[in-house]
Amino acid sequence: MEKKNTLFKNTIYKSILSMVNIVIPLIIGPYITRLLDVELYGIYNKTFSVFQFFLAFASFGVYNFGVREISKIRNDKKKVSQLFTNLFVISLISNLFVLVIYIIYALLTSSGITTTIYMIFIIQFVANIVYVEFVNEALENYKFITVKSVIVKIIYFISLLLFLSKPDDIIIYAVIVSLTVLLNNIISFIYAKRKISFDFCSIEIKKYLKPLIAVLVITNVDLLYSQLDRVMLGEYVSNVSVTMYYIPYYIVSTLAAIPYSIINVSIPRLSYMLKNESKEKYEEKLNNSLSSLMFIIIPMCLGIFVVAKEVIFIYAGKKYMAAVIPLMIACITRIFISLESVMNNLVMYPNDKENRILKVSLCCGLLNLLMNYILVYFKMFNPSTALITTGISEIIVLIWHYLYAKGSMKINVEILSKKNVIYFVLGILFIPISLIIRKFKLGFLLTLLLIILICSFMYFIVLYIKKDNNLLFILDKFKGKLKVGRK
């Protein structure tokens, strides 16, 4: 019971953090997209996409590997200290090595403002060296992570309002973003070092290289999906098309951070359960996490889908209305990407199936690359088609993992459970409801509010009548908090 309460509290902390990560971007995002010059913002997004390629290799899979391995030995302080030290040293070496290559690439392939932005991103390489949040995640220090992140986000928010004022302030924007990342990572490093000391007596870098390389490829397979899409759009279409892709992707990813907190807090717990408890308990926790995710992600994605036009107008303004269709596509594919994330992070990864993830992800990533080049050849490559090819590739990954888990691993993953099917059916009903409301032509704001209210009311009332466990669990916790407050 104590573990359940701890897991619930961790999920609450992660959800609070996710809410802050949603609210601040939704407030500051419209300000940035409306203020900054479209072409300059496109250059920034294209440059940032290339930078993320280098940063992924610099990170060397340390974060994900650290979360999983430290969570297994978190009760042994000496082993945690030794592993932490090894991972820090490896991260230091990999970041410095990739940084040198990055600087050479930037100087040889760019000029003017693009080179300046590349150089500013060096700050984030420095920040990445002290990025040890994996320790706090593995030890489930979610209260600290939440409080720290909220404070840093507020500082970021205030800095943007104070220093960003003109359409050509793209350099200032890049500096603020990079310094925010550095501040966040330094605070986490100081906190982690208070809990865990370095132990340089047991440096075994070679021992960790092979598993880290596997994790590096696995955790950065996104480079062959959305990151690849953005780089190719910048290369074969235009800088502005990168932004038309990035805005929908960013909106959906940001909002998905709340339900994804369920996955994130479950990774260390499921890894621990597999090592120290029974397979039955693992499967029960796995399917509870899966249904909790679907309970939120399905209405969220289909809700954004039916008000995509209004969302883009509010967030980015008229000059980005071409992003409406890409946003609708991103909403649909996000549901399947979420399921694929469950298979990767909660099924394959805790069961040490890195090689399996690697093989499947690489195959489907290369398939995405092939489909993109076919679209380029036929001059059909654009933000919408790029999102579709990525969605197709991720759905294949999902099906491939699911069949393997059910067949070879004998793990009961209840993707098509009765509860999940009900969530999906109710979410699909948002479409006819929104179409009926739009026929009355009640105006922008009233139409938006009615769609949100009626769809939400229908979804939760039906689930309440059916006594849905996820909804009742949240209501019970809320009632409990109210009773405590009254006392």
DOVO-968423 format. One line per field, with one value per residue (C-alpha): residue number from 1; x, y, z. Coordinates in nm, 4 decimals. Example, Ala and Ser with C-alpha at 12.3 -4.5 7.8 and 13.67 -1.06 7.14 Angstrom:
2
resi	c(1; 2)
px	c(1.2300; 1.3670)
py	c(-0.4500; -0.1060)
pz	c(0.7800; 0.7140)
END
This chain:
487
resi	c(1; 2; 3; 4; 5; 6; 7; 8; 9; 10; 11; 12; 13; 14; 15; 16; 17; 18; 19; 20; 21; 22; 23; 24; 25; 26; 27; 28; 29; 30; 31; 32; 33; 34; 35; 36; 37; 38; 39; 40; 41; 42; 43; 44; 45; 46; 47; 48; 49; 50; 51; 52; 53; 54; 55; 56; 57; 58; 59; 60; 61; 62; 63; 64; 65; 66; 67; 68; 69; 70; 71; 72; 73; 74; 75; 76; 77; 78; 79; 80; 81; 82; 83; 84; 85; 86; 87; 88; 89; 90; 91; 92; 93; 94; 95; 96; 97; 98; 99; 100; 101; 102; 103; 104; 105; 106; 107; 108; 109; 110; 111; 112; 113; 114; 115; 116; 117; 118; 119; 120; 121; 122; 123; 124; 125; 126; 127; 128; 129; 130; 131; 132; 133; 134; 135; 136; 137; 138; 139; 140; 141; 142; 143; 144; 145; 146; 147; 148; 149; 150; 151; 152; 153; 154; 155; 156; 157; 158; 159; 160; 161; 162; 163; 164; 165; 166; 167; 168; 169; 170; 171; 172; 173; 174; 175; 176; 177; 178; 179; 180; 181; 182; 183; 184; 185; 186; 187; 188; 189; 190; 191; 192; 193; 194; 195; 196; 197; 198; 199; 200; 201; 202; 203; 204; 205; 206; 207; 208; 209; 210; 211; 212; 213; 214; 215; 216; 217; 218; 219; 220; 221; 222; 223; 224; 225; 226; 227; 228; 229; 230; 231; 232; 233; 234; 235; 236; 237; 238; 239; 240; 241; 242; 243; 244; 245; 246; 247; 248; 249; 250; 251; 252; 253; 254; 255; 256; 257; 258; 259; 260; 261; 262; 263; 264; 265; 266; 267; 268; 269; 270; 271; 272; 273; 274; 275; 276; 277; 278; 279; 280; 281; 282; 283; 284; 285; 286; 287; 288; 289; 290; 291; 292; 293; 294; 295; 296; 297; 298; 299; 300; 301; 302; 303; 304; 305; 306; 307; 308; 309; 310; 311; 312; 313; 314; 315; 316; 317; 318; 319; 320; 321; 322; 323; 324; 325; 326; 327; 328; 329; 330; 331; 332; 333; 334; 335; 336; 337; 338; 339; 340; 341; 342; 343; 344; 345; 346; 347; 348; 349; 350; 351; 352; 353; 354; 355; 356; 357; 358; 359; 360; 361; 362; 363; 364; 365; 366; 367; 368; 369; 370; 371; 372; 373; 374; 375; 376; 377; 378; 379; 380; 381; 382; 383; 384; 385; 386; 387; 388; 389; 390; 391; 392; 393; 394; 395; 396; 397; 398; 399; 400; 401; 402; 403; 404; 405; 406; 407; 408; 409; 410; 411; 412; 413; 414; 415; 416; 417; 418; 419; 420; 421; 422; 423; 424; 425; 426; 427; 428; 429; 430; 431; 432; 433; 434; 435; 436; 437; 438; 439; 440; 441; 442; 443; 444; 445; 446; 447; 448; 449; 450; 451; 452; 453; 454; 455; 456; 457; 458; 459; 460; 461; 462; 463; 464; 465; 466; 467; 468; 469; 470; 471; 472; 473; 474; 475; 476; 477; 478; 479; 480; 481; 482; 483; 484; 485; 486; 487)
px	c(0.0000; 0.2890; 0.4427; 0.1112; 0.0839; 0.4449; 0.3835; 0.0679; 0.2564; 0.5339; 0.2773; 0.1184; 0.4570; 0.5322; 0.1868; 0.2356; 0.5666; 0.4009; 0.1255; 0.3871; 0.5613; 0.2271; 0.1018; 0.4204; 0.4741; 0.1057; 0.1444; 0.4854; 0.4520; 0.2013; 0.4187; 0.7280; 0.5619; 0.3871; 0.6899; 0.9790; 1.0291; 0.8970; 1.2157; 1.4458; 1.2363; 1.2590; 1.6395; 1.6434; 1.4274; 1.6333; 1.9603; 1.8200; 1.7178; 2.0749; 2.2154; 1.9923; 2.1546; 2.4924; 2.3540; 2.1949; 2.5331; 2.7014; 2.4518; 2.5573; 2.2453; 2.3652; 2.0310; 1.8099; 2.0732; 2.1289; 1.7572; 1.7163; 2.0395; 2.0418; 1.6755; 1.7788; 2.0516; 1.9135; 1.9210; 2.2999; 2.4575; 2.8111; 2.7071; 2.4982; 2.7981; 3.0254; 2.7811; 2.7067; 3.0787; 3.1367; 2.8431; 2.9525; 3.3054; 3.1711; 2.9301; 3.2146; 3.4310; 3.1496; 3.0279; 3.3751; 3.4465; 3.1196; 3.1536; 3.4781; 3.3111; 3.0080; 3.2186; 3.4053; 3.0751; 2.9152; 3.2114; 3.2349; 2.8655; 2.7128; 2.7585; 2.6150; 2.3340; 2.3164; 2.6777; 2.6058; 2.3115; 2.5266; 2.7888; 2.5300; 2.4153; 2.7624; 2.6201; 2.3857; 2.6796; 2.8289; 2.4909; 2.4746; 2.7980; 2.6341; 2.2987; 2.2612; 1.8836; 1.8848; 1.9976; 1.7016; 1.4639; 1.5998; 1.5834; 1.2321; 1.3145; 1.0192; 0.9339; 1.2735; 1.2563; 0.9156; 0.9975; 1.3293; 1.1804; 0.8900; 1.1291; 1.3528; 1.0528; 0.9302; 1.2757; 1.2689; 0.9236; 1.0204; 1.3466; 1.1636; 0.9197; 1.1987; 1.4546; 1.2566; 1.0877; 1.1709; 1.1158; 1.4921; 1.5681; 1.6379; 1.9899; 1.8566; 1.5978; 1.8676; 2.0765; 1.7833; 1.6857; 2.0444; 2.1090; 1.7821; 1.8971; 2.2318; 2.0669; 1.8312; 2.1140; 2.3490; 2.0819; 2.0127; 2.3837; 2.4314; 2.1310; 2.2442; 2.5964; 2.4507; 2.2938; 2.5675; 2.9427; 3.1903; 3.3872; 3.6821; 3.8309; 3.6170; 3.6292; 3.5318; 3.4485; 3.4967; 3.2423; 2.9603; 3.0438; 2.8535; 2.5229; 2.5463; 2.5911; 2.2800; 2.0818; 2.2160; 2.0704; 1.7484; 1.6673; 1.7644; 1.5813; 1.3679; 1.6544; 1.5218; 1.1684; 1.0682; 1.4259; 1.4991; 1.1741; 1.2706; 1.6226; 1.4945; 1.2227; 1.4855; 1.7061; 1.4490; 1.1550; 1.2225; 1.3148; 0.9539; 0.8294; 1.0389; 0.8362; 0.5086; 0.6105; 0.7589; 0.4612; 0.2054; 0.4639; 0.5542; 0.1920; 0.0979; 0.4241; 0.3905; 0.0325; 0.1242; 0.3777; 0.1077; -0.0043; 0.3580; 0.4438; 0.2686; 0.5268; 0.8218; 0.7457; 0.6669; 1.0031; 1.2121; 0.9276; 0.8709; 1.2457; 1.2576; 0.9521; 1.0952; 1.4147; 1.2688; 0.9009; 0.6770; 0.5898; 0.2188; 0.2693; 0.4730; 0.1957; -0.0694; 0.1278; 0.2090; -0.1553; -0.2680; -0.0133; -0.1248; -0.4954; -0.4179; -0.2220; -0.5016; -0.7604; -0.5870; -0.4049; -0.7040; -0.9445; -0.6542; -0.5416; -0.8904; -0.9927; -0.7106; -0.7973; -1.1501; -1.0369; -0.7072; -0.7962; -0.8681; -0.5571; -0.3226; -0.4889; -0.4597; -0.1078; 0.0634; -0.1673; -0.2850; 0.0606; 0.0887; -0.2602; -0.0981; -0.0063; -0.3711; -0.3647; -0.0227; -0.1624; -0.4599; -0.2256; 0.0052; -0.2910; -0.3925; -0.0404; 0.0383; -0.2072; -0.0151; 0.3213; 0.2123; 0.1342; 0.4687; 0.6364; 0.4722; 0.6030; 0.9545; 0.9865; 0.7647; 0.7849; 1.1007; 1.3439; 1.2768; 1.3009; 1.6488; 1.5355; 1.7637; 1.8742; 1.5124; 1.4311; 1.7436; 1.6607; 1.2953; 1.3584; 1.6391; 1.4353; 1.1337; 1.3512; 1.5157; 1.1685; 1.0713; 1.3850; 1.3030; 0.9434; 1.0636; 1.3023; 1.0284; 0.8104; 1.0995; 1.1483; 0.7800; 0.7778; 0.5164; 0.7324; 0.5837; 0.5059; 0.1840; 0.3298; 0.6394; 0.4148; 0.2242; 0.5368; 0.6622; 0.3225; 0.3219; 0.6726; 0.5865; 0.2666; 0.4727; 0.7096; 0.4098; 0.2589; 0.5966; 0.6724; 0.3195; 0.3198; 0.6630; 0.5661; 0.2492; 0.4073; 0.7716; 0.7880; 0.4466; 0.3657; -0.0011; -0.0115; -0.3753; -0.3672; -0.7082; -0.8701; -1.2380; -1.1504; -0.9097; -1.1595; -1.4263; -1.1868; -1.1228; -1.4916; -1.5834; -1.2981; -1.4144; -1.7569; -1.5879; -1.5825; -1.9623; -2.0261; -1.7879; -1.9331; -2.2868; -2.1797; -1.9976; -2.3150; -2.4700; -2.1888; -2.1837; -1.8547; -1.4927; -1.4860; -1.8338; -1.7827; -1.4497; -1.5917; -1.8999; -1.6939; -1.4593; -1.7364; -1.9798; -1.7104; -1.5562; -1.8951; -1.9933; -1.6601; -1.6520; -2.0247; -2.0224; -1.7130; -1.8682; -2.1845; -1.9704; -1.7713; -1.4370; -1.1520; -0.9204; -1.1849; -1.3063; -0.9471; -0.8886; -1.2224; -1.1478; -0.8076; -0.9631; -1.2326; -0.9656; -0.7711; -1.0894; -1.1602; -0.8057; -0.8396; -1.1649; -1.0155)
py	c(0.0000; 0.2321; 0.1684; 0.2478; 0.5753; 0.6623; 0.5857; 0.7979; 1.0883; 1.0521; 1.0612; 1.3705; 1.5462; 1.4513; 1.5689; 1.9034; 1.9403; 1.8466; 2.1014; 2.3734; 2.2526; 2.2940; 2.6201; 2.8228; 2.7182; 2.7834; 3.1316; 3.2170; 3.0206; 3.2568; 3.5505; 3.3983; 3.2843; 3.6190; 3.8301; 3.6586; 3.6916; 3.3818; 3.3233; 3.3790; 3.1429; 2.8910; 2.9216; 2.8691; 2.5555; 2.4098; 2.4798; 2.3374; 2.0173; 1.9646; 2.0511; 1.7855; 1.5201; 1.6009; 1.6348; 1.2899; 1.1286; 1.3426; 1.2145; 0.8579; 0.6976; 0.7756; 0.9129; 0.6159; 0.3600; 0.5373; 0.5451; 0.1726; 0.0486; 0.2751; 0.1922; -0.1737; -0.1060; 0.2048; 0.0392; -0.0149; 0.3278; 0.2159; 0.0543; 0.3596; 0.5857; 0.3708; 0.3552; 0.7275; 0.8105; 0.5869; 0.7346; 1.0900; 1.0268; 0.8624; 1.1536; 1.4057; 1.2310; 1.1797; 1.5395; 1.6876; 1.4542; 1.5307; 1.9028; 1.9207; 1.7551; 1.9831; 2.3030; 2.1872; 2.0999; 2.4336; 2.6375; 2.4452; 2.4298; 2.7558; 3.1306; 3.4496; 3.4210; 3.0424; 3.0074; 3.2381; 3.0216; 2.7077; 2.8644; 2.9663; 2.6044; 2.5170; 2.6332; 2.3326; 2.0966; 2.2295; 2.1830; 1.8272; 1.7372; 1.8008; 1.6486; 1.3881; 1.3988; 1.0223; 0.9823; 1.1806; 0.9892; 0.6478; 0.7367; 0.8775; 1.2266; 1.3651; 1.6323; 1.7952; 1.7580; 1.9233; 2.2168; 2.2837; 2.2642; 2.4925; 2.7590; 2.7345; 2.7530; 3.0671; 3.2260; 3.1279; 3.2789; 3.6096; 3.6286; 3.5949; 3.8704; 4.1006; 4.0551; 3.9474; 4.2442; 4.2653; 4.0349; 3.9986; 3.8983; 3.5385; 3.5456; 3.6639; 3.3851; 3.1209; 3.2535; 3.2478; 2.8928; 2.7674; 2.9403; 2.7995; 2.4465; 2.5157; 2.6514; 2.3530; 2.1003; 2.2737; 2.2745; 1.9036; 1.8257; 2.0048; 1.8229; 1.4814; 1.5367; 1.6060; 1.2602; 1.0659; 1.1137; 1.0373; 0.7126; 0.7232; 0.4018; 0.1825; 0.3394; 0.0735; 0.2644; -0.0313; -0.2369; 0.0076; 0.0955; -0.1876; -0.1480; 0.2320; 0.2119; -0.0088; 0.2341; 0.5288; 0.3864; 0.2724; 0.5963; 0.8135; 0.6266; 0.9430; 1.0804; 0.8623; 0.9938; 1.3491; 1.4817; 1.3406; 1.4899; 1.8386; 1.8250; 1.6980; 1.9647; 2.2310; 2.0790; 1.9962; 2.2307; 2.5479; 2.6795; 2.7889; 2.4331; 2.3175; 2.5510; 2.4324; 2.0804; 2.1802; 2.3775; 2.0892; 1.8398; 2.0677; 2.1363; 1.7679; 1.6623; 1.9327; 1.8378; 1.4688; 1.5334; 1.4905; 1.1388; 1.0501; 1.1126; 0.7796; 0.6072; 0.7951; 0.7218; 0.3586; 0.2764; 0.2546; 0.0822; -0.1812; -0.2440; -0.2992; -0.5285; -0.7478; -0.7976; -0.8343; -0.9351; -1.1629; -1.1445; -1.1288; -0.8110; -0.6645; -0.7374; -0.5925; -0.2703; -0.2594; -0.2827; -0.0355; 0.2151; 0.1436; 0.1994; 0.5144; 0.6492; 0.5720; 0.7253; 1.0624; 1.0492; 0.9453; 1.2287; 1.4736; 1.3894; 1.3605; 1.6755; 1.8754; 1.7127; 1.8570; 2.2090; 2.2102; 2.5291; 2.7198; 2.5830; 2.6970; 3.0390; 3.0932; 2.9539; 3.0811; 3.3281; 3.3638; 3.3403; 2.9747; 2.8521; 2.6138; 2.4053; 2.3036; 1.9845; 1.8792; 1.9283; 1.7014; 1.4337; 1.4712; 1.4165; 1.0869; 0.9475; 1.0495; 0.7887; 0.5098; 0.6632; 0.6597; 0.2885; 0.2294; 0.4191; 0.1825; -0.1186; 0.0263; 0.1712; -0.0523; -0.3881; -0.4278; -0.2079; -0.3372; -0.6932; -0.6240; -0.6474; -0.3684; -0.5684; -0.6237; -0.2535; -0.1708; -0.4034; -0.3031; 0.0689; 0.0791; -0.1133; 0.1155; 0.4264; 0.3374; 0.2711; 0.6242; 0.7585; 0.5665; 0.6921; 1.0502; 1.0271; 0.8784; 1.1765; 1.4137; 1.2459; 1.2881; 1.6421; 1.5457; 1.6004; 1.8547; 1.8813; 1.6778; 1.3899; 1.3860; 1.3360; 1.0598; 0.8606; 0.8893; 0.7757; 0.4719; 0.3729; 0.4055; 0.2012; -0.0799; -0.0652; -0.0902; -0.3937; -0.5669; -0.5267; -0.6189; -0.9478; -1.0361; -0.9551; -1.1662; -1.4533; -1.4954; -1.3140; -1.4400; -1.1008; -1.0097; -0.6551; -0.5443; -0.2817; -0.3877; -0.4201; -0.3331; -0.0126; 0.1113; 0.0399; 0.2392; 0.5341; 0.5278; 0.5000; 0.7913; 0.9947; 0.9274; 1.0659; 1.4056; 1.4368; 1.4251; 1.6374; 1.9086; 1.8995; 1.9464; 2.2406; 2.4061; 2.3972; 2.6579; 2.9075; 3.0551; 3.2373; 3.1466; 3.1554; 3.0148; 2.7307; 2.6414; 2.6469; 2.4417; 2.1736; 2.1423; 2.1420; 1.9063; 1.6565; 1.6553; 1.6193; 1.3289; 1.1501; 1.1697; 1.1131; 0.7915; 0.6678; 0.7596; 0.5658; 0.2684; 0.3041; 0.3326; 0.2485; 0.5269; 0.7958; 0.6628; 0.6425; 1.0097; 1.1105; 0.9131; 1.0783; 1.4203; 1.3558; 1.2401; 1.5625; 1.7666; 1.5845; 1.6455; 2.0127; 2.0484; 1.8866)
pz	c(0.0000; 0.0815; -0.2608; -0.4307; -0.2416; -0.3289; -0.6945; -0.6871; -0.5280; -0.7864; -1.0644; -0.9078; -0.8910; -1.2512; -1.3543; -1.1783; -1.3593; -1.6867; -1.6227; -1.5758; -1.8932; -2.0691; -1.9200; -1.9686; -2.3346; -2.4063; -2.2607; -2.4032; -2.7286; -2.8919; -2.7853; -2.9491; -3.2737; -3.3205; -3.2266; -3.4036; -3.7777; -3.9590; -4.1576; -3.8563; -3.6435; -3.9266; -3.9285; -3.5514; -3.5725; -3.8564; -3.6697; -3.3472; -3.5273; -3.6507; -3.3061; -3.1470; -3.3672; -3.2150; -2.8616; -2.8847; -2.9548; -2.6893; -2.4302; -2.5222; -2.3725; -2.0180; -1.8974; -1.9864; -1.8919; -1.5601; -1.4710; -1.5319; -1.3724; -1.0654; -0.9943; -0.9654; -0.7058; -0.5363; -0.1919; -0.2177; -0.1686; -0.2585; -0.5890; -0.6768; -0.6114; -0.8283; -1.1182; -1.0929; -1.1110; -1.4138; -1.6014; -1.5222; -1.6525; -1.9697; -2.0230; -1.9798; -2.2413; -2.4945; -2.4664; -2.5184; -2.8110; -2.9922; -2.9127; -3.1126; -3.4137; -3.3742; -3.3808; -3.6926; -3.8651; -3.7732; -3.8998; -4.2272; -4.3189; -4.1984; -4.2047; -4.0605; -3.8082; -3.8464; -3.7277; -3.4346; -3.3255; -3.3583; -3.1307; -2.8718; -2.8491; -2.7144; -2.3800; -2.3924; -2.4457; -2.1216; -1.9552; -2.0848; -1.9072; -1.5680; -1.6706; -1.3938; -1.3532; -1.4108; -1.0489; -0.9158; -1.1460; -1.0429; -0.6727; -0.7324; -0.6029; -0.7955; -0.5406; -0.5902; -0.9687; -0.9756; -0.7457; -0.9204; -1.2683; -1.1789; -1.0462; -1.3543; -1.5890; -1.4152; -1.4538; -1.8236; -1.8641; -1.6994; -1.8991; -2.2300; -2.1369; -2.0203; -2.2979; -2.6059; -2.7734; -3.1481; -3.4502; -3.5012; -3.1390; -3.2400; -3.0917; -2.7558; -2.7705; -2.8359; -2.5438; -2.3000; -2.3988; -2.3605; -2.0266; -1.8919; -1.9749; -1.8046; -1.4890; -1.4673; -1.4993; -1.2544; -0.9815; -1.0402; -1.0303; -0.6962; -0.5456; -0.6717; -0.5363; -0.1917; -0.2000; -0.3772; -0.3654; -0.6437; -0.6168; -0.8563; -0.7154; -0.9404; -1.2854; -1.5428; -1.8579; -2.0933; -1.8997; -1.9804; -2.3413; -2.5121; -2.3218; -2.3522; -2.7294; -2.7479; -2.5323; -2.7352; -3.0554; -2.8902; -2.7102; -3.0052; -3.2750; -3.2873; -3.4958; -3.7786; -3.7271; -3.6303; -3.6169; -3.9613; -4.0914; -3.9753; -4.1136; -4.4511; -4.4625; -4.4070; -4.6766; -4.9466; -4.8798; -4.6752; -4.3315; -4.2790; -4.3464; -4.0487; -3.8288; -3.9866; -3.8831; -3.5473; -3.4133; -3.4391; -3.3142; -3.0236; -2.9249; -2.9146; -2.7465; -2.4815; -2.3952; -2.3998; -2.1238; -1.8572; -1.9550; -2.0351; -1.6702; -1.6081; -1.8278; -1.6814; -1.3163; -1.3977; -1.5589; -1.2377; -1.0492; -1.3192; -1.3500; -0.9743; -0.9772; -1.2538; -1.0567; -0.7084; -0.7410; -0.9503; -1.3204; -1.2279; -1.0257; -1.3104; -1.5630; -1.3325; -1.2895; -1.6619; -1.7691; -1.5042; -1.6380; -1.9947; -1.9258; -1.7226; -2.0179; -2.2663; -2.0319; -2.0794; -2.4132; -2.6281; -2.5322; -2.5319; -2.8876; -3.0348; -2.8478; -3.0090; -3.3434; -3.3491; -3.2524; -3.4474; -3.6378; -3.3178; -3.1443; -3.4226; -3.4413; -3.0636; -3.0352; -3.3493; -3.5258; -3.8861; -4.0423; -3.9321; -4.0292; -4.2796; -3.9727; -3.9063; -4.1155; -3.9781; -3.6264; -3.6999; -3.8365; -3.5358; -3.3000; -3.4598; -3.4847; -3.1250; -2.9909; -3.1645; -3.0771; -2.7103; -2.7321; -2.9019; -2.6162; -2.3669; -2.5583; -2.5734; -2.2225; -2.0079; -2.1860; -2.3933; -2.2023; -1.8454; -1.9820; -2.1238; -2.4861; -2.6085; -2.9129; -3.0082; -2.9792; -3.1767; -3.4662; -3.4973; -3.4525; -3.7075; -3.9653; -3.9293; -3.9059; -4.2362; -4.3775; -4.2754; -4.4433; -4.7621; -4.7677; -4.7176; -5.0127; -5.2319; -5.1422; -5.2195; -5.5579; -5.6482; -5.5024; -5.2422; -4.9350; -4.6922; -4.3183; -4.3508; -4.5529; -4.3290; -4.0246; -4.2047; -4.2948; -3.9372; -3.8077; -4.0388; -3.9276; -3.5567; -3.5982; -3.7552; -3.4546; -3.2208; -3.3985; -3.4268; -3.0537; -2.9488; -3.1408; -3.0050; -2.6452; -2.6654; -2.8577; -2.7566; -2.4221; -2.3015; -2.1515; -2.1347; -2.2718; -2.2781; -2.5527; -2.6837; -2.3427; -2.3066; -2.1174; -2.3842; -2.6631; -2.4745; -2.4382; -2.8129; -2.9103; -2.6824; -2.8277; -3.1853; -3.0881; -3.0444; -3.4256; -3.4932; -3.1818; -3.3048; -3.6583; -3.5235; -3.3048; -3.5973; -3.8105; -3.5805; -3.6647; -3.3153; -3.3510; -3.2756; -2.8936; -2.8242; -3.0711; -2.9114; -2.5566; -2.6479; -2.8232; -2.5252; -2.2623; -2.4371; -2.5434; -2.1942; -2.0274; -2.2528; -2.1994; -1.8198; -1.7624; -1.9668; -1.7825; -1.4475; -1.5317; -1.6360; -1.3095; -1.4876; -1.2487; -1.3633; -1.3238; -0.9874; -0.8613; -0.9407; -0.7857; -0.4698; -0.4342; -0.4928; -0.2316; 0.0112; -0.0364; 0.0197; 0.3466; 0.4672; 0.3735; 0.5680; 0.8760)
END
